[in-house]
Amino acid sequence: MLTAPLLTLILVSCGGDSESGAGGPSATGSVIDIRGTITEIATPVPDVSPGGLAVEGEVEADTRYSSAWVRMKDSTIISRRRGAGTEPATMADLQPGTRVEVKFAGVVAQLDPVQATAAEITIID
């Protein structure tokens, strides 16, 4: 049956796995997947979806993408940059217009915009 090979082709074409390094630096590396401004937020729904956000920015020397739809999980780390360090932040701190840096975890779907799950979101404003 053609279904299994076709499914494999679709999954492979979705992009690299940032955890394995196949698609680039890992989520713990120094490269940021996207840096930009939150333009839209999908509100979390308990027991259904932890929410997501659209981020728009520019590709810079240390970033990989200029726009992304970022899904969040309960394990996503949200923090706010304060001087040279960071402090904990929450989903409530993420609002349209807020500038963030996002590091992805797992597979990045190479759509327009790319879609991925956030390992870390850092508020930079």
Kinemage of the C-alpha trace (Angstrom):
@kinemage 1
@onewidth
@group {chain A} dominant
@subgroup {mainchain}
@vectorlist {calphas} color= white
{ca met a 1} P 0.000 0.000 0.000
{ca leu a 2} L 1.299 3.501 -0.789
{ca thr a 3} L 0.048 5.083 2.435
{ca ala a 4} L 3.092 4.280 4.629
{ca pro a 5} L 5.728 5.505 2.118
{ca leu a 6} L 3.696 8.634 1.400
{ca leu a 7} L 3.302 9.359 5.117
{ca thr a 8} L 7.046 8.873 5.627
{ca leu a 9} L 7.808 11.296 2.792
{ca ile a 10} L 5.466 13.905 4.276
{ca leu a 11} L 6.990 13.600 7.750
{ca val a 12} L 10.553 13.793 6.438
{ca ser a 13} L 9.747 16.896 4.384
{ca cys a 14} L 8.345 18.699 7.446
{ca gly a 15} L 11.804 19.688 8.590
{ca gly a 16} L 14.599 18.934 10.966
{ca asp a 17} L 14.528 17.857 14.551
{ca ser a 18} L 16.160 20.508 16.710
{ca glu a 19} L 16.773 18.025 19.489
{ca ser a 20} L 18.847 15.746 17.272
{ca gly a 21} L 20.563 18.572 15.448
{ca ala a 22} L 19.263 17.409 12.064
{ca gly a 23} L 17.633 20.768 11.428
{ca gly a 24} L 20.211 22.936 13.120
{ca pro a 25} L 21.308 23.841 16.626
{ca ser a 26} L 19.575 22.260 19.584
{ca ala a 27} L 17.164 24.093 21.849
{ca thr a 28} L 19.948 24.346 24.414
{ca gly a 29} L 22.406 25.886 21.932
{ca ser a 30} L 23.150 29.593 21.549
{ca val a 31} L 21.189 30.082 18.312
{ca ile a 32} L 17.673 31.438 18.728
{ca asp a 33} L 15.113 29.913 16.361
{ca ile a 34} L 13.128 33.156 16.141
{ca arg a 35} L 13.329 36.628 17.686
{ca gly a 36} L 10.456 38.982 17.082
{ca thr a 37} L 7.148 40.453 18.174
{ca ile a 38} L 4.097 38.450 19.200
{ca thr a 39} L 1.350 39.289 16.714
{ca glu a 40} L -1.349 36.819 17.798
{ca ile a 41} L -2.100 34.584 20.768
{ca ala a 42} L -4.235 31.446 20.944
{ca thr a 43} L -5.602 31.209 24.460
{ca pro a 44} L -4.890 27.957 26.285
{ca val a 45} L -7.849 25.615 26.781
{ca pro a 46} L -7.518 23.416 29.897
{ca asp a 47} L -7.116 19.700 29.074
{ca val a 48} L -7.220 20.530 25.342
{ca ser a 49} L -4.442 22.913 24.283
{ca pro a 50} L -1.781 24.859 26.172
{ca gly a 51} L -2.051 27.598 23.540
{ca gly a 52} L 0.235 29.133 20.977
{ca leu a 53} L 1.422 32.369 19.479
{ca ala a 54} L 2.441 33.916 16.182
{ca val a 55} L 5.849 35.615 16.157
{ca glu a 56} L 7.129 37.942 13.407
{ca gly a 57} L 10.705 39.190 13.179
{ca glu a 58} L 13.772 39.350 10.935
{ca val a 59} L 16.356 36.670 10.224
{ca glu a 60} L 19.514 37.767 12.022
{ca ala a 61} L 22.991 36.249 12.354
{ca asp a 62} L 21.875 34.202 15.378
{ca thr a 63} L 18.294 33.345 14.313
{ca arg a 64} L 16.829 30.842 11.862
{ca tyr a 65} L 13.331 32.109 10.990
{ca ser a 66} L 11.486 35.401 10.428
{ca ser a 67} L 7.977 34.158 11.239
{ca ala a 68} L 6.584 31.204 13.150
{ca trp a 69} L 3.505 29.732 14.765
{ca val a 70} L 4.751 28.589 18.162
{ca arg a 71} L 2.892 25.911 20.098
{ca met a 72} L 3.424 25.651 23.824
{ca lys a 73} L 3.419 22.695 26.184
{ca asp a 74} L 3.250 22.498 29.938
{ca ser a 75} L 7.029 21.955 29.823
{ca thr a 76} L 7.711 25.196 27.884
{ca ile a 77} L 9.949 27.459 29.971
{ca ile a 78} L 8.812 31.103 29.965
{ca ser a 79} L 11.174 33.726 31.356
{ca arg a 80} L 11.892 37.456 31.214
{ca arg a 81} L 15.374 38.860 30.586
{ca arg a 82} L 16.568 41.147 33.383
{ca gly a 83} L 20.055 42.548 32.798
{ca ala a 84} L 22.445 39.636 32.291
{ca gly a 85} L 20.031 37.112 33.836
{ca thr a 86} L 16.442 35.962 33.577
{ca glu a 87} L 13.517 35.600 35.946
{ca pro a 88} L 10.452 33.349 35.681
{ca ala a 89} L 7.478 34.623 33.693
{ca thr a 90} L 4.058 33.155 32.833
{ca met a 91} L 1.786 32.748 29.836
{ca ala a 92} L -0.085 35.847 31.074
{ca asp a 93} L 3.081 37.889 30.413
{ca leu a 94} L 2.946 36.986 26.711
{ca gln a 95} L 0.836 39.628 24.959
{ca pro a 96} L 0.574 40.950 21.383
{ca gly a 97} L 3.364 43.479 20.883
{ca thr a 98} L 5.747 41.748 23.310
{ca arg a 99} L 9.243 41.006 21.914
{ca val a 100} L 10.444 37.463 22.511
{ca glu a 101} L 13.177 34.987 21.652
{ca val a 102} L 12.063 31.407 21.099
{ca lys a 103} L 14.034 28.159 21.039
{ca phe a 104} L 12.202 25.207 19.513
{ca ala a 105} L 12.073 21.594 20.668
{ca gly a 106} L 11.446 18.708 18.303
{ca val a 107} L 10.331 18.766 14.711
{ca val a 108} L 9.911 22.065 12.854
{ca ala a 109} L 7.173 21.910 10.211
{ca gln a 110} L 8.526 23.811 7.204
{ca leu a 111} L 5.275 25.579 6.363
{ca asp a 112} L 4.707 29.299 5.904
{ca pro a 113} L 5.113 30.285 8.654
{ca val a 114} L 7.097 27.452 10.208
{ca gln a 115} L 5.333 25.652 13.034
{ca ala a 116} L 7.068 24.230 16.081
{ca thr a 117} L 6.777 23.652 19.806
{ca ala a 118} L 8.651 26.014 22.103
{ca ala a 119} L 11.217 24.638 24.530
{ca glu a 120} L 11.956 28.154 25.822
{ca ile a 121} L 10.361 31.568 25.383
{ca thr a 122} L 12.261 34.581 26.713
{ca ile a 123} L 10.622 37.996 26.918
{ca ile a 124} L 13.244 40.521 25.848
{ca asp a 125} L 11.440 43.863 26.368
